[in-house]
Amino acid sequence: MIDLIDSQVLTEKTNKLLQQNVYVFNVKKDLDKSDVKSIIEQLFNVKVLSVNTYVMSGKKRRLGKFEGYKNVYKRVFVKLSSENVIPFFSGL
């Protein structure tokens, strides 16, 4: 189940969102909101209030004469209830 979450996203914007108890993850493309909610609740033992998602499309890239596309990924914004916190992010 942990392999469905690709990575946590740590940028300036996501650090500001942590103050509002919103956590940001990159996940597998085929997951929907209800799947993400159940996975986060089971993994971190927290109560999820809402899940917002978007899919970043692959952009065209060129390296010399070779053309290709960047990977497509899905990013989720998970809002937790005020009394819950994910411990991996609490040290920021």
PyMOL Python script that loads the backbone (N, CA, C, O; Angstrom):
from pymol import cmd

cmd.read_pdbstr("""\
ATOM      1  N   MET A   1       0.823  -1.185   0.000  1.00  0.00           N
ATOM      2  CA  MET A   1       0.000   0.000   0.000  1.00  0.00           C
ATOM      3  C   MET A   1       0.871   1.254   0.000  1.00  0.00           C
ATOM      4  O   MET A   1       0.501   2.253  -0.616  1.00  0.00           O
ATOM      5  N   ILE A   2       2.012   1.224   0.673  1.00  0.00           N
ATOM      6  CA  ILE A   2       2.888   2.393   0.709  1.00  0.00           C
ATOM      7  C   ILE A   2       3.492   2.659  -0.663  1.00  0.00           C
ATOM      8  O   ILE A   2       3.898   3.788  -0.941  1.00  0.00           O
ATOM      9  N   ASP A   3       3.564   1.651  -1.527  1.00  0.00           N
ATOM     10  CA  ASP A   3       4.142   1.849  -2.857  1.00  0.00           C
ATOM     11  C   ASP A   3       3.210   2.629  -3.784  1.00  0.00           C
ATOM     12  O   ASP A   3       3.635   3.032  -4.867  1.00  0.00           O
ATOM     13  N   LEU A   4       1.957   2.854  -3.394  1.00  0.00           N
ATOM     14  CA  LEU A   4       1.037   3.652  -4.197  1.00  0.00           C
ATOM     15  C   LEU A   4       1.318   5.150  -4.060  1.00  0.00           C
ATOM     16  O   LEU A   4       0.945   5.937  -4.930  1.00  0.00           O
ATOM     17  N   ILE A   5       1.973   5.540  -2.970  1.00  0.00           N
ATOM     18  CA  ILE A   5       2.381   6.924  -2.786  1.00  0.00           C
ATOM     19  C   ILE A   5       3.808   7.041  -3.285  1.00  0.00           C
ATOM     20  O   ILE A   5       4.710   6.404  -2.740  1.00  0.00           O
ATOM     21  N   ASP A   6       4.024   7.854  -4.323  1.00  0.00           N
ATOM     22  CA  ASP A   6       5.353   7.995  -4.904  1.00  0.00           C
ATOM     23  C   ASP A   6       6.279   8.806  -4.014  1.00  0.00           C
ATOM     24  O   ASP A   6       7.378   8.354  -3.692  1.00  0.00           O
ATOM     25  N   SER A   7       5.853   9.995  -3.612  1.00  0.00           N
ATOM     26  CA  SER A   7       6.722  10.844  -2.806  1.00  0.00           C
ATOM     27  C   SER A   7       5.902  11.941  -2.128  1.00  0.00           C
ATOM     28  O   SER A   7       4.762  12.219  -2.501  1.00  0.00           O
ATOM     29  N   GLN A   8       6.517  12.546  -1.130  1.00  0.00           N
ATOM     30  CA  GLN A   8       5.939  13.737  -0.521  1.00  0.00           C
ATOM     31  C   GLN A   8       6.491  14.942  -1.268  1.00  0.00           C
ATOM     32  O   GLN A   8       7.592  14.888  -1.816  1.00  0.00           O
ATOM     33  N   VAL A   9       5.743  16.004  -1.290  1.00  0.00           N
ATOM     34  CA  VAL A   9       6.159  17.206  -2.004  1.00  0.00           C
ATOM     35  C   VAL A   9       6.513  18.273  -0.974  1.00  0.00           C
ATOM     36  O   VAL A   9       5.670  18.676  -0.173  1.00  0.00           O
ATOM     37  N   LEU A  10       7.761  18.726  -0.999  1.00  0.00           N
ATOM     38  CA  LEU A  10       8.223  19.743  -0.063  1.00  0.00           C
ATOM     39  C   LEU A  10       8.749  20.938  -0.849  1.00  0.00           C
ATOM     40  O   LEU A  10       9.881  20.933  -1.330  1.00  0.00           O
ATOM     41  N   THR A  11       7.915  21.953  -0.969  1.00  0.00           N
ATOM     42  CA  THR A  11       8.293  23.207  -1.612  1.00  0.00           C
ATOM     43  C   THR A  11       7.892  24.344  -0.683  1.00  0.00           C
ATOM     44  O   THR A  11       7.333  24.105   0.388  1.00  0.00           O
ATOM     45  N   GLU A  12       8.172  25.570  -1.083  1.00  0.00           N
ATOM     46  CA  GLU A  12       7.773  26.711  -0.259  1.00  0.00           C
ATOM     47  C   GLU A  12       6.259  26.786  -0.114  1.00  0.00           C
ATOM     48  O   GLU A  12       5.746  27.076   0.967  1.00  0.00           O
ATOM     49  N   LYS A  13       5.552  26.526  -1.199  1.00  0.00           N
ATOM     50  CA  LYS A  13       4.093  26.585  -1.152  1.00  0.00           C
ATOM     51  C   LYS A  13       3.528  25.484  -0.250  1.00  0.00           C
ATOM     52  O   LYS A  13       2.613  25.742   0.533  1.00  0.00           O
ATOM     53  N   THR A  14       4.053  24.269  -0.348  1.00  0.00           N
ATOM     54  CA  THR A  14       3.527  23.186   0.478  1.00  0.00           C
ATOM     55  C   THR A  14       3.884  23.388   1.948  1.00  0.00           C
ATOM     56  O   THR A  14       3.136  22.958   2.826  1.00  0.00           O
ATOM     57  N   ASN A  15       5.015  24.036   2.230  1.00  0.00           N
ATOM     58  CA  ASN A  15       5.342  24.356   3.621  1.00  0.00           C
ATOM     59  C   ASN A  15       4.346  25.348   4.203  1.00  0.00           C
ATOM     60  O   ASN A  15       4.011  25.260   5.384  1.00  0.00           O
ATOM     61  N   LYS A  16       3.864  26.292   3.396  1.00  0.00           N
ATOM     62  CA  LYS A  16       2.822  27.213   3.861  1.00  0.00           C
ATOM     63  C   LYS A  16       1.497  26.484   4.061  1.00  0.00           C
ATOM     64  O   LYS A  16       0.738  26.808   4.974  1.00  0.00           O
ATOM     65  N   LEU A  17       1.221  25.500   3.208  1.00  0.00           N
ATOM     66  CA  LEU A  17      -0.014  24.726   3.344  1.00  0.00           C
ATOM     67  C   LEU A  17       0.000  23.851   4.594  1.00  0.00           C
ATOM     68  O   LEU A  17      -1.060  23.517   5.122  1.00  0.00           O
ATOM     69  N   LEU A  18       1.192  23.475   5.076  1.00  0.00           N
ATOM     70  CA  LEU A  18       1.274  22.668   6.299  1.00  0.00           C
ATOM     71  C   LEU A  18       0.685  23.412   7.496  1.00  0.00           C
ATOM     72  O   LEU A  18       0.165  22.783   8.418  1.00  0.00           O
ATOM     73  N   GLN A  19       0.759  24.733   7.490  1.00  0.00           N
ATOM     74  CA  GLN A  19       0.181  25.515   8.589  1.00  0.00           C
ATOM     75  C   GLN A  19      -1.335  25.406   8.605  1.00  0.00           C
ATOM     76  O   GLN A  19      -1.962  25.594   9.647  1.00  0.00           O
ATOM     77  N   GLN A  20      -1.933  25.099   7.441  1.00  0.00           N
ATOM     78  CA  GLN A  20      -3.381  24.911   7.343  1.00  0.00           C
ATOM     79  C   GLN A  20      -3.753  23.436   7.446  1.00  0.00           C
ATOM     80  O   GLN A  20      -4.902  23.063   7.209  1.00  0.00           O
ATOM     81  N   ASN A  21      -2.771  22.589   7.804  1.00  0.00           N
ATOM     82  CA  ASN A  21      -2.953  21.148   7.950  1.00  0.00           C
ATOM     83  C   ASN A  21      -3.293  20.466   6.616  1.00  0.00           C
ATOM     84  O   ASN A  21      -4.100  19.538   6.571  1.00  0.00           O
ATOM     85  N   VAL A  22      -2.665  20.939   5.533  1.00  0.00           N
ATOM     86  CA  VAL A  22      -2.818  20.351   4.204  1.00  0.00           C
ATOM     87  C   VAL A  22      -1.487  19.739   3.814  1.00  0.00           C
ATOM     88  O   VAL A  22      -0.459  20.415   3.847  1.00  0.00           O
ATOM     89  N   TYR A  23      -1.495  18.458   3.444  1.00  0.00           N
ATOM     90  CA  TYR A  23      -0.291  17.725   3.076  1.00  0.00           C
ATOM     91  C   TYR A  23      -0.357  17.368   1.597  1.00  0.00           C
ATOM     92  O   TYR A  23      -1.436  17.091   1.073  1.00  0.00           O
ATOM     93  N   VAL A  24       0.793  17.374   0.918  1.00  0.00           N
ATOM     94  CA  VAL A  24       0.834  17.192  -0.526  1.00  0.00           C
ATOM     95  C   VAL A  24       1.700  15.976  -0.854  1.00  0.00           C
ATOM     96  O   VAL A  24       2.815  15.836  -0.350  1.00  0.00           O
ATOM     97  N   PHE A  25       1.161  15.091  -1.718  1.00  0.00           N
ATOM     98  CA  PHE A  25       1.857  13.884  -2.139  1.00  0.00           C
ATOM     99  C   PHE A  25       1.743  13.712  -3.646  1.00  0.00           C
ATOM    100  O   PHE A  25       0.772  14.160  -4.257  1.00  0.00           O
ATOM    101  N   ASN A  26       2.737  13.062  -4.244  1.00  0.00           N
ATOM    102  CA  ASN A  26       2.617  12.549  -5.607  1.00  0.00           C
ATOM    103  C   ASN A  26       2.220  11.083  -5.482  1.00  0.00           C
ATOM    104  O   ASN A  26       2.835  10.334  -4.722  1.00  0.00           O
ATOM    105  N   VAL A  27       1.191  10.671  -6.228  1.00  0.00           N
ATOM    106  CA  VAL A  27       0.690   9.298  -6.134  1.00  0.00           C
ATOM    107  C   VAL A  27       0.594   8.670  -7.519  1.00  0.00           C
ATOM    108  O   VAL A  27       0.812   9.338  -8.530  1.00  0.00           O
ATOM    109  N   LYS A  28       0.270   7.396  -7.559  1.00  0.00           N
ATOM    110  CA  LYS A  28       0.073   6.697  -8.827  1.00  0.00           C
ATOM    111  C   LYS A  28      -1.118   7.297  -9.557  1.00  0.00           C
ATOM    112  O   LYS A  28      -2.087   7.738  -8.939  1.00  0.00           O
ATOM    113  N   LYS A  29      -1.033   7.306 -10.870  1.00  0.00           N
ATOM    114  CA  LYS A  29      -2.028   7.974 -11.708  1.00  0.00           C
ATOM    115  C   LYS A  29      -3.413   7.350 -11.641  1.00  0.00           C
ATOM    116  O   LYS A  29      -4.410   8.052 -11.809  1.00  0.00           O
ATOM    117  N   ASP A  30      -3.496   6.056 -11.403  1.00  0.00           N
ATOM    118  CA  ASP A  30      -4.781   5.368 -11.473  1.00  0.00           C
ATOM    119  C   ASP A  30      -5.578   5.405 -10.165  1.00  0.00           C
ATOM    120  O   ASP A  30      -6.672   4.842 -10.108  1.00  0.00           O
ATOM    121  N   LEU A  31      -5.064   6.051  -9.116  1.00  0.00           N
ATOM    122  CA  LEU A  31      -5.803   6.159  -7.853  1.00  0.00           C
ATOM    123  C   LEU A  31      -6.855   7.257  -7.947  1.00  0.00           C
ATOM    124  O   LEU A  31      -6.622   8.295  -8.568  1.00  0.00           O
ATOM    125  N   ASP A  32      -8.010   7.028  -7.332  1.00  0.00           N
ATOM    126  CA  ASP A  32      -9.009   8.094  -7.260  1.00  0.00           C
ATOM    127  C   ASP A  32      -9.039   8.644  -5.822  1.00  0.00           C
ATOM    128  O   ASP A  32      -8.315   8.163  -4.950  1.00  0.00           O
ATOM    129  N   LYS A  33      -9.875   9.644  -5.596  1.00  0.00           N
ATOM    130  CA  LYS A  33      -9.878  10.347  -4.317  1.00  0.00           C
ATOM    131  C   LYS A  33     -10.217   9.438  -3.145  1.00  0.00           C
ATOM    132  O   LYS A  33      -9.604   9.540  -2.082  1.00  0.00           O
ATOM    133  N   SER A  34     -11.187   8.552  -3.328  1.00  0.00           N
ATOM    134  CA  SER A  34     -11.574   7.667  -2.222  1.00  0.00           C
ATOM    135  C   SER A  34     -10.453   6.690  -1.884  1.00  0.00           C
ATOM    136  O   SER A  34     -10.253   6.362  -0.715  1.00  0.00           O
ATOM    137  N   ASP A  35      -9.720   6.223  -2.894  1.00  0.00           N
ATOM    138  CA  ASP A  35      -8.569   5.346  -2.637  1.00  0.00           C
ATOM    139  C   ASP A  35      -7.491   6.081  -1.850  1.00  0.00           C
ATOM    140  O   ASP A  35      -6.936   5.546  -0.890  1.00  0.00           O
ATOM    141  N   VAL A  36      -7.201   7.308  -2.263  1.00  0.00           N
ATOM    142  CA  VAL A  36      -6.172   8.101  -1.586  1.00  0.00           C
ATOM    143  C   VAL A  36      -6.578   8.357  -0.142  1.00  0.00           C
ATOM    144  O   VAL A  36      -5.748   8.258   0.762  1.00  0.00           O
ATOM    145  N   LYS A  37      -7.836   8.682   0.082  1.00  0.00           N
ATOM    146  CA  LYS A  37      -8.320   8.945   1.438  1.00  0.00           C
ATOM    147  C   LYS A  37      -8.144   7.723   2.335  1.00  0.00           C
ATOM    148  O   LYS A  37      -7.652   7.844   3.456  1.00  0.00           O
ATOM    149  N   SER A  38      -8.542   6.554   1.852  1.00  0.00           N
ATOM    150  CA  SER A  38      -8.424   5.343   2.672  1.00  0.00           C
ATOM    151  C   SER A  38      -6.959   4.968   2.908  1.00  0.00           C
ATOM    152  O   SER A  38      -6.612   4.506   3.995  1.00  0.00           O
ATOM    153  N   ILE A  39      -6.104   5.160   1.916  1.00  0.00           N
ATOM    154  CA  ILE A  39      -4.680   4.831   2.074  1.00  0.00           C
ATOM    155  C   ILE A  39      -4.032   5.734   3.123  1.00  0.00           C
ATOM    156  O   ILE A  39      -3.318   5.250   4.001  1.00  0.00           O
ATOM    157  N   ILE A  40      -4.278   7.039   3.036  1.00  0.00           N
ATOM    158  CA  ILE A  40      -3.686   7.986   3.991  1.00  0.00           C
ATOM    159  C   ILE A  40      -4.198   7.712   5.394  1.00  0.00           C
ATOM    160  O   ILE A  40      -3.423   7.753   6.350  1.00  0.00           O
ATOM    161  N   GLU A  41      -5.492   7.431   5.538  1.00  0.00           N
ATOM    162  CA  GLU A  41      -6.048   7.156   6.863  1.00  0.00           C
ATOM    163  C   GLU A  41      -5.464   5.885   7.467  1.00  0.00           C
ATOM    164  O   GLU A  41      -5.209   5.840   8.670  1.00  0.00           O
ATOM    165  N   GLN A  42      -5.249   4.853   6.657  1.00  0.00           N
ATOM    166  CA  GLN A  42      -4.695   3.602   7.182  1.00  0.00           C
ATOM    167  C   GLN A  42      -3.201   3.719   7.474  1.00  0.00           C
ATOM    168  O   GLN A  42      -2.734   3.211   8.494  1.00  0.00           O
ATOM    169  N   LEU A  43      -2.445   4.376   6.597  1.00  0.00           N
ATOM    170  CA  LEU A  43      -0.997   4.455   6.786  1.00  0.00           C
ATOM    171  C   LEU A  43      -0.601   5.315   7.980  1.00  0.00           C
ATOM    172  O   LEU A  43       0.257   4.924   8.772  1.00  0.00           O
ATOM    173  N   PHE A  44      -1.221   6.482   8.111  1.00  0.00           N
ATOM    174  CA  PHE A  44      -0.798   7.444   9.125  1.00  0.00           C
ATOM    175  C   PHE A  44      -1.744   7.533  10.312  1.00  0.00           C
ATOM    176  O   PHE A  44      -1.474   8.289  11.245  1.00  0.00           O
ATOM    177  N   ASN A  45      -2.849   6.783  10.310  1.00  0.00           N
ATOM    178  CA  ASN A  45      -3.793   6.748  11.421  1.00  0.00           C
ATOM    179  C   ASN A  45      -4.322   8.148  11.745  1.00  0.00           C
ATOM    180  O   ASN A  45      -4.259   8.606  12.886  1.00  0.00           O
ATOM    181  N   VAL A  46      -4.845   8.819  10.704  1.00  0.00           N
ATOM    182  CA  VAL A  46      -5.372  10.177  10.828  1.00  0.00           C
ATOM    183  C   VAL A  46      -6.768  10.232  10.221  1.00  0.00           C
ATOM    184  O   VAL A  46      -7.197   9.293   9.551  1.00  0.00           O
ATOM    185  N   LYS A  47      -7.473  11.336  10.456  1.00  0.00           N
ATOM    186  CA  LYS A  47      -8.801  11.570   9.888  1.00  0.00           C
ATOM    187  C   LYS A  47      -8.678  12.581   8.756  1.00  0.00           C
ATOM    188  O   LYS A  47      -8.275  13.722   8.982  1.00  0.00           O
ATOM    189  N   VAL A  48      -9.028  12.165   7.526  1.00  0.00           N
ATOM    190  CA  VAL A  48      -8.929  13.013   6.342  1.00  0.00           C
ATOM    191  C   VAL A  48     -10.263  13.719   6.119  1.00  0.00           C
ATOM    192  O   VAL A  48     -11.313  13.079   6.065  1.00  0.00           O
ATOM    193  N   LEU A  49     -10.213  15.049   5.991  1.00  0.00           N
ATOM    194  CA  LEU A  49     -11.422  15.823   5.732  1.00  0.00           C
ATOM    195  C   LEU A  49     -11.717  15.935   4.243  1.00  0.00           C
ATOM    196  O   LEU A  49     -12.860  15.762   3.821  1.00  0.00           O
ATOM    197  N   SER A  50     -10.682  16.227   3.435  1.00  0.00           N
ATOM    198  CA  SER A  50     -10.905  16.381   2.001  1.00  0.00           C
ATOM    199  C   SER A  50      -9.653  16.002   1.227  1.00  0.00           C
ATOM    200  O   SER A  50      -8.542  16.025   1.756  1.00  0.00           O
ATOM    201  N   VAL A  51      -9.858  15.653  -0.041  1.00  0.00           N
ATOM    202  CA  VAL A  51      -8.766  15.309  -0.948  1.00  0.00           C
ATOM    203  C   VAL A  51      -8.999  16.045  -2.261  1.00  0.00           C
ATOM    204  O   VAL A  51     -10.056  15.905  -2.874  1.00  0.00           O
ATOM    205  N   ASN A  52      -8.017  16.826  -2.692  1.00  0.00           N
ATOM    206  CA  ASN A  52      -8.046  17.489  -3.989  1.00  0.00           C
ATOM    207  C   ASN A  52      -6.912  16.934  -4.839  1.00  0.00           C
ATOM    208  O   ASN A  52      -5.813  16.701  -4.338  1.00  0.00           O
ATOM    209  N   THR A  53      -7.180  16.722  -6.128  1.00  0.00           N
ATOM    210  CA  THR A  53      -6.170  16.124  -6.999  1.00  0.00           C
ATOM    211  C   THR A  53      -6.057  16.895  -8.299  1.00  0.00           C
ATOM    212  O   THR A  53      -6.977  17.604  -8.707  1.00  0.00           O
ATOM    213  N   TYR A  54      -4.910  16.741  -8.938  1.00  0.00           N
ATOM    214  CA  TYR A  54      -4.766  17.154 -10.326  1.00  0.00           C
ATOM    215  C   TYR A  54      -3.698  16.298 -10.980  1.00  0.00           C
ATOM    216  O   TYR A  54      -2.784  15.805 -10.318  1.00  0.00           O
ATOM    217  N   VAL A  55      -3.826  16.127 -12.291  1.00  0.00           N
ATOM    218  CA  VAL A  55      -2.885  15.327 -13.067  1.00  0.00           C
ATOM    219  C   VAL A  55      -2.061  16.282 -13.914  1.00  0.00           C
ATOM    220  O   VAL A  55      -2.596  17.065 -14.699  1.00  0.00           O
ATOM    221  N   MET A  56      -0.743  16.200 -13.738  1.00  0.00           N
ATOM    222  CA  MET A  56       0.165  17.030 -14.511  1.00  0.00           C
ATOM    223  C   MET A  56       0.511  16.281 -15.788  1.00  0.00           C
ATOM    224  O   MET A  56       1.038  15.170 -15.739  1.00  0.00           O
ATOM    225  N   SER A  57       0.216  16.884 -16.923  1.00  0.00           N
ATOM    226  CA  SER A  57       0.460  16.208 -18.190  1.00  0.00           C
ATOM    227  C   SER A  57       1.944  16.215 -18.521  1.00  0.00           C
ATOM    228  O   SER A  57       2.699  17.052 -18.026  1.00  0.00           O
ATOM    229  N   GLY A  58       2.353  15.275 -19.361  1.00  0.00           N
ATOM    230  CA  GLY A  58       3.747  15.180 -19.763  1.00  0.00           C
ATOM    231  C   GLY A  58       4.100  16.251 -20.770  1.00  0.00           C
ATOM    232  O   GLY A  58       3.414  16.407 -21.781  1.00  0.00           O
ATOM    233  N   LYS A  59       5.158  16.987 -20.506  1.00  0.00           N
ATOM    234  CA  LYS A  59       5.572  18.059 -21.401  1.00  0.00           C
ATOM    235  C   LYS A  59       6.616  17.537 -22.377  1.00  0.00           C
ATOM    236  O   LYS A  59       7.406  16.654 -22.044  1.00  0.00           O
ATOM    237  N   LYS A  60       6.609  18.085 -23.568  1.00  0.00           N
ATOM    238  CA  LYS A  60       7.547  17.674 -24.596  1.00  0.00           C
ATOM    239  C   LYS A  60       8.933  18.231 -24.271  1.00  0.00           C
ATOM    240  O   LYS A  60       9.074  19.412 -23.955  1.00  0.00           O
ATOM    241  N   ARG A  61       9.943  17.383 -24.349  1.00  0.00           N
ATOM    242  CA  ARG A  61      11.323  17.782 -24.086  1.00  0.00           C
ATOM    243  C   ARG A  61      12.194  17.324 -25.235  1.00  0.00           C
ATOM    244  O   ARG A  61      11.883  16.360 -25.935  1.00  0.00           O
ATOM    245  N   ARG A  62      13.294  18.039 -25.412  1.00  0.00           N
ATOM    246  CA  ARG A  62      14.219  17.713 -26.488  1.00  0.00           C
ATOM    247  C   ARG A  62      15.633  17.760 -25.935  1.00  0.00           C
ATOM    248  O   ARG A  62      15.986  18.677 -25.193  1.00  0.00           O
ATOM    249  N   LEU A  63      16.447  16.766 -26.300  1.00  0.00           N
ATOM    250  CA  LEU A  63      17.857  16.721 -25.945  1.00  0.00           C
ATOM    251  C   LEU A  63      18.622  16.442 -27.227  1.00  0.00           C
ATOM    252  O   LEU A  63      18.748  15.296 -27.656  1.00  0.00           O
ATOM    253  N   GLY A  64      19.126  17.500 -27.826  1.00  0.00           N
ATOM    254  CA  GLY A  64      19.794  17.344 -29.115  1.00  0.00           C
ATOM    255  C   GLY A  64      18.794  16.960 -30.186  1.00  0.00           C
ATOM    256  O   GLY A  64      17.800  17.652 -30.404  1.00  0.00           O
ATOM    257  N   LYS A  65      19.070  15.850 -30.852  1.00  0.00           N
ATOM    258  CA  LYS A  65      18.148  15.413 -31.899  1.00  0.00           C
ATOM    259  C   LYS A  65      17.052  14.488 -31.374  1.00  0.00           C
ATOM    260  O   LYS A  65      16.177  14.079 -32.137  1.00  0.00           O
ATOM    261  N   PHE A  66      17.086  14.154 -30.089  1.00  0.00           N
ATOM    262  CA  PHE A  66      16.122  13.227 -29.501  1.00  0.00           C
ATOM    263  C   PHE A  66      14.987  13.990 -28.849  1.00  0.00           C
ATOM    264  O   PHE A  66      15.217  14.944 -28.106  1.00  0.00           O
ATOM    265  N   GLU A  67      13.759  13.569 -29.127  1.00  0.00           N
ATOM    266  CA  GLU A  67      12.584  14.168 -28.524  1.00  0.00           C
ATOM    267  C   GLU A  67      11.876  13.142 -27.655  1.00  0.00           C
ATOM    268  O   GLU A  67      11.913  11.942 -27.926  1.00  0.00           O
ATOM    269  N   GLY A  68      11.239  13.631 -26.618  1.00  0.00           N
ATOM    270  CA  GLY A  68      10.484  12.749 -25.747  1.00  0.00           C
ATOM    271  C   GLY A  68       9.540  13.556 -24.880  1.00  0.00           C
ATOM    272  O   GLY A  68       9.346  14.752 -25.095  1.00  0.00           O
ATOM    273  N   TYR A  69       8.956  12.887 -23.897  1.00  0.00           N
ATOM    274  CA  TYR A  69       8.016  13.520 -22.979  1.00  0.00           C
ATOM    275  C   TYR A  69       8.426  13.257 -21.552  1.00  0.00           C
ATOM    276  O   TYR A  69       8.962  12.196 -21.234  1.00  0.00           O
ATOM    277  N   LYS A  70       8.171  14.239 -20.677  1.00  0.00           N
ATOM    278  CA  LYS A  70       8.372  14.029 -19.250  1.00  0.00           C
ATOM    279  C   LYS A  70       7.253  13.134 -18.732  1.00  0.00           C
ATOM    280  O   LYS A  70       6.213  12.990 -19.374  1.00  0.00           O
ATOM    281  N   ASN A  71       7.472  12.547 -17.590  1.00  0.00           N
ATOM    282  CA  ASN A  71       6.484  11.650 -17.013  1.00  0.00           C
ATOM    283  C   ASN A  71       5.221  12.387 -16.584  1.00  0.00           C
ATOM    284  O   ASN A  71       5.267  13.559 -16.211  1.00  0.00           O
ATOM    285  N   VAL A  72       4.095  11.686 -16.644  1.00  0.00           N
ATOM    286  CA  VAL A  72       2.818  12.187 -16.167  1.00  0.00           C
ATOM    287  C   VAL A  72       2.668  11.747 -14.708  1.00  0.00           C
ATOM    288  O   VAL A  72       2.943  10.594 -14.375  1.00  0.00           O
ATOM    289  N   TYR A  73       2.233  12.664 -13.841  1.00  0.00           N
ATOM    290  CA  TYR A  73       2.035  12.291 -12.445  1.00  0.00           C
ATOM    291  C   TYR A  73       0.781  12.940 -11.894  1.00  0.00           C
ATOM    292  O   TYR A  73       0.271  13.917 -12.444  1.00  0.00           O
ATOM    293  N   LYS A  74       0.293  12.379 -10.799  1.00  0.00           N
ATOM    294  CA  LYS A  74      -0.886  12.908 -10.113  1.00  0.00           C
ATOM    295  C   LYS A  74      -0.444  13.447  -8.759  1.00  0.00           C
ATOM    296  O   LYS A  74       0.282  12.780  -8.022  1.00  0.00           O
ATOM    297  N   ARG A  75      -0.884  14.649  -8.441  1.00  0.00           N
ATOM    298  CA  ARG A  75      -0.565  15.277  -7.162  1.00  0.00           C
ATOM    299  C   ARG A  75      -1.848  15.408  -6.360  1.00  0.00           C
ATOM    300  O   ARG A  75      -2.878  15.816  -6.895  1.00  0.00           O
ATOM    301  N   VAL A  76      -1.791  15.063  -5.071  1.00  0.00           N
ATOM    302  CA  VAL A  76      -2.959  15.143  -4.200  1.00  0.00           C
ATOM    303  C   VAL A  76      -2.672  16.082  -3.037  1.00  0.00           C
ATOM    304  O   VAL A  76      -1.568  16.116  -2.494  1.00  0.00           O
ATOM    305  N   PHE A  77      -3.701  16.842  -2.672  1.00  0.00           N
ATOM    306  CA  PHE A  77      -3.673  17.727  -1.518  1.00  0.00           C
ATOM    307  C   PHE A  77      -4.643  17.132  -0.500  1.00  0.00           C
ATOM    308  O   PHE A  77      -5.844  17.053  -0.758  1.00  0.00           O
ATOM    309  N   VAL A  78      -4.130  16.718   0.642  1.00  0.00           N
ATOM    310  CA  VAL A  78      -4.922  16.042   1.662  1.00  0.00           C
ATOM    311  C   VAL A  78      -5.075  16.970   2.859  1.00  0.00           C
ATOM    312  O   VAL A  78      -4.082  17.359   3.473  1.00  0.00           O
ATOM    313  N   LYS A  79      -6.314  17.328   3.196  1.00  0.00           N
ATOM    314  CA  LYS A  79      -6.583  18.171   4.361  1.00  0.00           C
ATOM    315  C   LYS A  79      -7.008  17.281   5.512  1.00  0.00           C
ATOM    316  O   LYS A  79      -7.944  16.490   5.391  1.00  0.00           O
ATOM    317  N   LEU A  80      -6.305  17.420   6.637  1.00  0.00           N
ATOM    318  CA  LEU A  80      -6.589  16.621   7.828  1.00  0.00           C
ATOM    319  C   LEU A  80      -7.374  17.434   8.827  1.00  0.00           C
ATOM    320  O   LEU A  80      -7.397  18.663   8.764  1.00  0.00           O
ATOM    321  N   SER A  81      -8.026  16.738   9.762  1.00  0.00           N
ATOM    322  CA  SER A  81      -8.713  17.442  10.842  1.00  0.00           C
ATOM    323  C   SER A  81      -7.674  18.121  11.733  1.00  0.00           C
ATOM    324  O   SER A  81      -6.503  17.742  11.734  1.00  0.00           O
ATOM    325  N   SER A  82      -8.108  19.117  12.481  1.00  0.00           N
ATOM    326  CA  SER A  82      -7.172  19.984  13.203  1.00  0.00           C
ATOM    327  C   SER A  82      -6.367  19.265  14.285  1.00  0.00           C
ATOM    328  O   SER A  82      -5.255  19.693  14.596  1.00  0.00           O
ATOM    329  N   GLU A  83      -6.886  18.200  14.858  1.00  0.00           N
ATOM    330  CA  GLU A  83      -6.163  17.508  15.919  1.00  0.00           C
ATOM    331  C   GLU A  83      -5.188  16.462  15.405  1.00  0.00           C
ATOM    332  O   GLU A  83      -4.426  15.896  16.190  1.00  0.00           O
ATOM    333  N   ASN A  84      -5.193  16.190  14.091  1.00  0.00           N
ATOM    334  CA  ASN A  84      -4.300  15.201  13.518  1.00  0.00           C
ATOM    335  C   ASN A  84      -3.091  15.850  12.866  1.00  0.00           C
ATOM    336  O   ASN A  84      -3.152  16.978  12.377  1.00  0.00           O
ATOM    337  N   VAL A  85      -1.971  15.096  12.873  1.00  0.00           N
ATOM    338  CA  VAL A  85      -0.746  15.543  12.230  1.00  0.00           C
ATOM    339  C   VAL A  85      -0.006  14.303  11.725  1.00  0.00           C
ATOM    340  O   VAL A  85      -0.041  13.247  12.357  1.00  0.00           O
ATOM    341  N   ILE A  86       0.659  14.443  10.589  1.00  0.00           N
ATOM    342  CA  ILE A  86       1.481  13.346  10.071  1.00  0.00           C
ATOM    343  C   ILE A  86       2.887  13.570  10.614  1.00  0.00           C
ATOM    344  O   ILE A  86       3.464  14.631  10.377  1.00  0.00           O
ATOM    345  N   PRO A  87       3.458  12.603  11.336  1.00  0.00           N
ATOM    346  CA  PRO A  87       4.718  12.849  12.059  1.00  0.00           C
ATOM    347  C   PRO A  87       5.912  13.140  11.168  1.00  0.00           C
ATOM    348  O   PRO A  87       6.838  13.815  11.616  1.00  0.00           O
ATOM    349  N   PHE A  88       5.938  12.669   9.933  1.00  0.00           N
ATOM    350  CA  PHE A  88       7.090  12.910   9.068  1.00  0.00           C
ATOM    351  C   PHE A  88       7.217  14.375   8.697  1.00  0.00           C
ATOM    352  O   PHE A  88       8.319  14.845   8.415  1.00  0.00           O
ATOM    353  N   PHE A  89       6.116  15.104   8.690  1.00  0.00           N
ATOM    354  CA  PHE A  89       6.116  16.501   8.321  1.00  0.00           C
ATOM    355  C   PHE A  89       6.231  17.426   9.527  1.00  0.00           C
ATOM    356  O   PHE A  89       6.479  18.619   9.352  1.00  0.00           O
ATOM    357  N   SER A  90       6.061  16.924  10.728  1.00  0.00           N
ATOM    358  CA  SER A  90       5.960  17.796  11.904  1.00  0.00           C
ATOM    359  C   SER A  90       7.276  18.487  12.249  1.00  0.00           C
ATOM    360  O   SER A  90       7.265  19.508  12.938  1.00  0.00           O
ATOM    361  N   GLY A  91       8.407  17.958  11.789  1.00  0.00           N
ATOM    362  CA  GLY A  91       9.695  18.565  12.111  1.00  0.00           C
ATOM    363  C   GLY A  91      10.046  19.749  11.250  1.00  0.00           C
ATOM    364  O   GLY A  91      11.119  20.327  11.424  1.00  0.00           O
ATOM    365  N   LEU A  92       9.180  20.139  10.318  1.00  0.00           N
ATOM    366  CA  LEU A  92       9.496  21.240   9.406  1.00  0.00           C
ATOM    367  C   LEU A  92       9.190  22.588  10.014  1.00  0.00           C
ATOM    368  O   LEU A  92       9.401  23.617   9.372  1.00  0.00           O
TER     369      LEU A  92
END
""", "prot")
cmd.dss("prot")
cmd.show_as("cartoon", "prot")
cmd.util.cbc("prot")
cmd.orient("prot")
